[in-house]
Amino acid sequence: MCIHKSNVNDDLKEEECLYQVVDRSLEGVYLQNLNNNKIFEERDISPDLLDKIGNDYILRYKDGNYVFEEELTDKFMERFNRHK
């Protein structure tokens, strides 16, 4: 369950929610909220994280920051590759 957090993007960012990277943008990434399938451009993301992630990577929004969920990303990629 995601905890709704009030901030500038309160309708887009939810504490403890998972997001899938669907594309890169000039200033950030496009993320899909895996709870409600809404896609939005996220520009408030650390440059270090941007260097580590690619399409279909799974991120968690936690304590006001995005965190790369390596284990969940690996599981997603394994399932995706099995269905090809």
C-alpha positions in Angstrom: 0.0 0.0 0.0 1.3 3.5 -0.9 1.2 6.3 1.6 0.1 9.5 0.0 2.5 12.3 0.6 1.6 16.0 0.2 4.0 18.1 -1.8 4.1 19.9 -5.2 3.5 16.7 -7.1 1.2 15.2 -4.5 -1.0 13.6 -7.2 2.1 12.0 -8.8 4.5 10.9 -6.1 3.4 8.5 -3.4 5.6 7.5 -0.5 6.6 3.8 -0.7 5.1 3.3 -4.2 6.9 1.5 -7.0 7.6 3.2 -10.3 8.7 1.7 -13.6 11.0 3.8 -15.8 9.3 3.9 -19.2 11.6 6.3 -21.1 14.3 8.9 -20.7 13.6 12.6 -21.2 16.0 15.5 -21.8 15.7 16.5 -18.1 14.9 13.3 -16.3 12.8 10.2 -16.9 9.2 9.2 -17.5 7.9 7.0 -14.7 4.8 4.9 -14.5 3.2 4.5 -11.1 2.6 0.8 -10.8 -0.4 1.4 -8.5 -2.5 3.5 -10.8 -0.6 3.3 -14.1 -0.2 7.1 -14.4 2.8 8.2 -16.4 4.6 11.4 -15.7 7.9 13.1 -16.3 10.1 13.2 -13.2 12.8 15.9 -13.3 13.6 15.8 -9.5 15.8 12.8 -9.6 19.5 12.5 -8.6 22.1 12.5 -11.5 23.8 9.5 -9.8 20.6 7.5 -10.0 19.9 8.6 -13.6 23.3 7.2 -14.6 22.4 3.8 -13.1 19.0 3.2 -14.5 17.4 2.4 -17.8 14.0 1.5 -19.3 12.0 -0.9 -17.3 14.0 -0.4 -14.1 11.9 -0.3 -10.9 12.2 2.5 -8.4 10.7 3.1 -5.0 9.8 6.6 -3.8 11.0 6.6 -0.2 11.7 9.5 2.2 11.4 12.0 -0.6 13.8 10.3 -2.9 13.8 7.5 -5.6 15.7 4.3 -4.7 16.6 1.7 -7.3 15.0 -1.6 -6.5 17.6 -4.0 -8.0 16.0 -7.3 -6.9 12.5 -6.3 -8.1 14.0 -5.1 -11.4 15.8 -8.4 -11.9 12.6 -10.4 -11.2 10.7 -8.2 -13.7 13.3 -8.6 -16.4 13.4 -12.4 -15.9 9.6 -12.6 -16.2 9.6 -10.3 -19.2 12.3 -12.4 -21.0 10.4 -15.6 -20.4 7.4 -14.3 -22.2 9.2 -13.2 -25.3 
